[in-house]
């Protein structure tokens, strides 16, 4: 089964990301994530972004993974789910950071590394 991403703009003007599965004869929507419009990190809004991003990640069940509170499981099935949540958290954070600031994150491989790097750069 192939996975693909679909984007559209909601009626509120916020981008909506759809994770979808392509089956032989139809397109099935698996999950929908809507990113709040004001959540884009710039050089000037770190503290506001941090609070809003933490609430957004909590709402999506990704905060504990982002903060590295939740440990990687040992069972293969649970590990696969955990890694998918890591990818979702990583993508969610990156999509909420201005493209002009993304170069700072090239060396970051986990959501926690991104969180710490952003905090190191702008949390003064």
N, C-alpha and C positions, 0 to 999 in steps of 0.2 A: 504494500500500500504506500503510495507516494504522499508526502506532506507538502503543502504549499501555503503561502501567506497571501491574504487578500487585504487590501486597504480600501477604505472609503472615508469620506468626511461625514460626520454625524450632523444632525440638524443644529447642534450647538456649536459647530465649527471645530470640534476636537477630532483629531484623527482616531479612527477605530481600526484595530488590527484583528483580523480573523485568522485563526489557525484552522485549516481545513484538510480533510482527507479526500483524496481523489480515488473513487472506486471505479469499476469498469463502466458503469452506466450513469452514475450520478455524483453530485458534489454534496458531501455532508459536512455541515459546520460543527466543529467539535467544541470550540470555546471562543468567547468574545471578550476582549479587553478594551476598555475605553480609557484613553489617557486624558486626564484633565488638562485643559488648555494652558493654565498658568504654571505648569510644572516644569518648564524648561529652565535648566540651570544656566545662568550667565555669570560673568565675573562679579556681579553686584548683588545677587539675591540668594547667596548660599544658605543663610539661616532660615529664610522662608521656605526655600526649596527642600532643605533637610527635613523640616517638620512635615511638610506636605508629602514628601516622598516616603517618609516613615509610615505615615497613615495609609498611603496608597499600598505600600508593600504589606502592611498588616492586613488590610482589607482583602488582598489577594492571597493571603497565607504564605507570603514569601519573606516576611521580616526576619523570622528566626534563622532562616537559611542565609540571608544577607548578612546578618550579624555574626554568623558562624556559631550560633548557640546550639543549633541542631546538628548533631554529628552524622557523618556518613554511615549508613547502615551496612551490614555485612551480607545480608541475603541479596541475591542477584536481582530479584524482582523489585525489592524495596530500593536497592541501589540505583536501578534504572529510573524509577520514579523520582528519586532524590536528584539525580543528575538532570532530569528534565526540568525540575523546579529550579535548579541552579541556573540552567540556560534561560528559563523564563525570567528569573530575577535579574540576571546579567543583561538580557535584552531590554527589559523594562527600564532599568536604570540608564543604560546607554541611550535609549530613545528619548530620555528626559534630560539630556545634557546637550547644550548647544554644540553644533558641529565645529565651531571655532575652538572649543575646549577639548574635543575628543582626542587630539594628539597626545594629551597627558595620560591617556588610559591604555595606550598600545601595549604596555608591559603587564597590564592587569588581566588575570585569567579567571578570577572568581568575583562574585558580587561583593564579597567582603573586601577584597583588594581594591576594587573601585571605590567603595564607600570610604575606606581609610585614605586613599589617595586624594579624593575630593576634599575630605576633611583636612588633610595635611596642607593642601593648596589654599583653601578658602575659609577654613574654620578659625581664623585668627581673631 
